[in-house]
Amino acid sequence: MPSTEKESTAGLDRRALGIAAVVVAACGGLVLYGVLDTPDAPKKPGVATTAVTYEVTGKGKADISYESGGKQASTARAAQLPWKKTVRVPVDHSPLVAITLGEKGGRAGCSLAVDGRHVQAASAYGRYGRATCQGEAASPEATAAATAE
């Protein structure tokens, strides 16, 4: 019996040693990753974005579609007016907001600002009235200059 007890202790020691080796290897890998991933290493360029503020004025409700930086436009159905939203849009997208009034009609206006600069305004009138505001995409150079300030 004494030899079985020694064998089980030796097996336990080997398992503990194996687990310790795996933990040390994992820590070493993380340290090497941190050393190799220094700020001096070239990074993949990110997508440059710009702040776009959409604003819809008026009373009542309207359907509002706007460029939100995704693959598809975002829509706010029967949004209570006045309505305002600021989103980050890639500089290669043209910011756009479109409004559609309902059956009751009325009057509403849309406006668009890129990086705080007013770009365009339009008005919608009457039953199912429509208006669209679209701006030019900001150039990456202008966006970089604005961020540097």
N, C-alpha and C positions, 0 to 999 in steps of 0.2 A: 503493500500500500504506500509506503513512503515514496517509491519511484513515481507513482501516478500523481501524487501531490506536486512533485517537482515538475513533472511534465505539464500539468495544467498551469502552474505558475509561469513556466517558460513560455507557454502559448499566450498567456495574458500579457507578458512583457513584450512579446513580438507584436501583438496587436497594438498595444500602446505606442510602441516605437514606430509602427507603420502609420498610425493616425498622426503622430507628431511630425513625421516626415511629410505627409500630405499638407498639413497646416503650414509648415515652414516653406514648402514649395509654393503654396498659394500666396503667402505673404511676400515671398521673393518676387513672384510674378507681378504682384501689384506694385511693388517698389520699382521694378524695372519699367513697368508701364508708365509710372509717374515720371521717371527719369527720361524715358524716350519721348514722352509727350510733353515736351517743354514748350513755352511760348514761342521759342525761336523756330520751331518746326512749322512748315507751311500748313495752313489750315484750308479746308475747303471753303470757298466763298459762300457766304450766306445770301439769302435773298434780301435785297435792300427794300425797305418799306418806307412809306410816308404816311403821316397822319392826315386823314380826310374826315372833315366834319360835314355831315348832312343835316339840314334843318328844313322842316316843313311847318309852315305857319298856317293859320286859319282856325276855323271852328268845326266841330263835328268829328267825323271819321273819314279816313281815306286808306286805300291800299297803297303801300309804299314798298318799292323794290329798290335795292341798292347793292353796289359792288362792295363785298365785304372781305375781299382778299382770297376767298375760296375758289373752288372750281365752278361753283354756281352762284348766282346772285342770291342774296337773302331777301326774304319778303316778310313784311309786317302787315298782316291782314286786318282791316278795320281798326287801324291804329288811331288812338285818340289824339287829336291835334290840340295844341302844338306838339311837335315831335322833334327830337334831336338825338343824333348818335354820332360818336367819333370812333373810327376804326383805323387799323393799320392796313394799308393796301400796298401790294408790291408795286414798285415804280414802273414796271412794264405793263401795268393794267391802267386803263382809263377809268377814273372814278365816275360813277354815274348814279343818279337817283331819279326814279320815275314815280309819279303819283297819279292815282286814278280816283276820282270822286265817285261816290255812290249814286243811287237812283234819286236821292233827295237833292243832289247837286250842291251848289254853293260856290265858294271861292277859296282857293288855297294856293300857297306859293312854296316853291322849293328853292333852296340855295345850297351852294357847294363851296367849301373852303379847303384848300390844300396847304398844309403846313401853316395854317392861320391866315392865309391870303385868300380873300374872296375871289372866286373864279367865275361863277355864273349864277343867275337867278332866272326863274320863269314862273308863270302863273297858270292855274287851271280854273275854268269857269263852267258853271252849268251842270246839268245831268251828265254823269259819266265823263266829266271833263278830265283832260289829261295834260300833264306837263312833264318835261324831262330836263334835267340839268346834267351836263356832262363836261368834264374838264380834261385838260391835257395831262398825260402821265408826267409825273415829275421826273426830271433827268437824274440819274444816279449821282452826277457831279453836284447838282444843286442840293440834293438830299445830303450828300456827304458834307458840303459846305455848311448847311444849316445845322447839322449835328455837331460840327466842330466848334461852332460859335458858343 
